[in-house]
Amino acid sequence: ASHEEIELLRVSTVPGIAEFAETNGMSSTQVACVQSLFKKLSDAKVIELRNGTDKVREGILVSVFNPCAQLK
């Protein structure tokens, strides 16, 4: 996939990631953090998130959500 195609996938996934964060009680500051970190994921991580095993996807999402969960 080209960088542009991966970027489209990334951008189309951000609303779902934000909704998941909100549904799980994250504050607006934490949700913004999650969105920001998700947008900074490498192309390889976005592909792994889409095509990886459950364990791989979990690891990527934990790396995005954990730092943001620490914010007030």
Summary of the structure (lengths in Angstrom):
residues: 72
radius of gyration: 11.9
end to end distance: 37.4
largest distance: 37.4
contacts: 183
relative contact order: 0.17
helix: 81%
strand: 0%
